[in-house]
Structures are given as C-alpha cells and as structure tokens.
C-alpha cells in the first residue's frame, strides 16, 4: 500500500481527528461496530451472514438505493472491482457500512431468525 502524501495527512486528516464529530455520525459508527461484533460472534455462521448480506447487493431494487450512498465516484469500473476483485470480507464491510442504522438492526434480526431455523 502506498503512503499518503504528507500534505493530505497534515492539512486534512489530522485537523479532522481533532474536530468534534456529529453525534449522529458517532452513533452510526457505534451501531456498525456493535452489530458487526454480534454477527461475527462464534455462535453465528459468518459465511451464511456474509452470503445473505451480499445477496442484497445482487437484488437490483435495494442495491441501487444502497450503493447510491457511496462517496466514491459512481463508475462501472469501481462497481466491477467491488463485485469481482474484492474478497467476500471486504465486500461485506463496504455494504454493511452503507446500511443505515435501521437496516443493520433489521439485518441482525433476520440473521437471528435464520440461525434459529438452522438449529431446529
């Protein structure tokens, strides 16, 4: 991985880290971390979780809405890279990070139901 230019670090990253962040952003980060930690717990089958989440990616109606939240340039090349070049873990992290707080909660409840049906 290449190093970031010194100018970017000094003028953009460091000042940002010392600014007060929006409460909504901090709550979203906390929600992402807590739900991901629960889902990646040993009691769940993480392959099923990742497969189910990635299936959302392939359903056109939801994928378009979710992918439109990205800050990166919306290009076919970048979408191709995500779909076919990145690992399943990376794709999971990107998509799960784009979910809203409510979508993450809904998804975790959905996974709990799948897990319970498997254990029966």
N, C-alpha and C positions, 0 to 999 in steps of 0.2 A: 504494500500500500504506500502510495506517495505521501510525502509530508505536505501539510497545508502551508501556503505562503505565510510568512511571518506577519505581513500586513493584515491578513484576514484574522489571524489569532489576536493581534493587539487591538485592532480597530473594531472588530465585530464580535468575536466570541467572548473575550474577557469582559468587556463592558456589559454584555448581555447577562453574564452569570452574576453580576453584582446588582442588576436591576430587580426590583420587586416584580414577581410574575403574577399574572391574573389568577385569582382564586379558582375560576372555572378551569383553567389550564392545569393547575396543580391538582385539582380534584380528578380530572380526567387521567392524568398520569398515575395517580394513586389507584384509581379504579382499574386501569390497564394492568398495573403491577399485581394488585391483589387477585383479580380474577385469573390472570395468567398463572400465577403461583398455585391457585386452587386447581386449575385444569391440568397443570403439569405435575400434579401430585402423583405418587406411585399408585394410588388406588384407581386411577383412570388409565385407560388405554390411550396413550398420547397419539398413536398412529390413527386411531379412529377419530379423535378430536381434530387432528390436522386435516384428515381426509374430508371430514364433514365441513370444516371451515372453508377449505379450498373448493368444495363443491358449490359454495355460494359464489365464488369467483366465476364459475362457469355458467351460472344461471344469469342470463342476459339482463333481466329486469333489475335485479339488485346490484349486479356488478357495475353497471353503468353509473348508478347513483353513488355507490361506494367509491369507485375509482375516481369519480369527479372531485372528490375531496382532497386529492393529492396536490402537493405543491410543485411537484416536478412537472416538467413540460409534458403535455399530453401527446405523446407520439407513439406511433405504431412500433417503432424500434424499441422504445423503453418497455412498452407492454409486452412485446415478444420476449424481451430479456427477463422480465419478471416471470412470465408463464413457463419459459423453457430453459432458461440458463441458471436461474437461482435455485438453490436447494429448497426442499419442502419446508425446512425450518425458517428460512428467510422469507419465503412467500407467506407462511403463516404469520410471522411477526409483522410484515408490512400490512397485510389485510386486517389482522386483529387490531393493529394500531389505528387503522382508518375507521373502525367501528365506533359508533357513538357509545356513550355510557350505557344507554338503554339496550342497545344491540348486544353489547358484551354480556349484560345480565341475562338477556333472553337466550343468548347462545349457551351460556353456562348452565341455565336451567334445562335447555334442550339436551345437552350432553349428559346431565344427571339422569334424565329420563332414558336415554339410550343405554347408559351404563346399567341402570336398574333392570331394563328389559333383557340385557345380556346375562346378568347374574341370576335371573329367574330360571 
